[in-house]
Amino acid sequence: MLRGMSQGKSNGQIGRELYLSEDTVKTHARRLFRKLGVRDRAQAVAHGFRRGLVS
């Protein structure tokens, strides 16, 4: 999911690739933000790049 975010994909696009509903992607994104201690997609992606989670 973080990889899709880093590629600028929408929740709908990520959901279609992962065979999930857009609402499920939103739920997972909120949980990811909480776990990473970030507020939004941009911060999550930046955090992912800094930690080597996405390249």
Secondary structure, 3 states (H helix, E strand, C coil): CHHHHHCCCCHHHHHHHHCCCHHHHHHHHHHHHHHHCCCCHHHHHHHHHHHCCCC
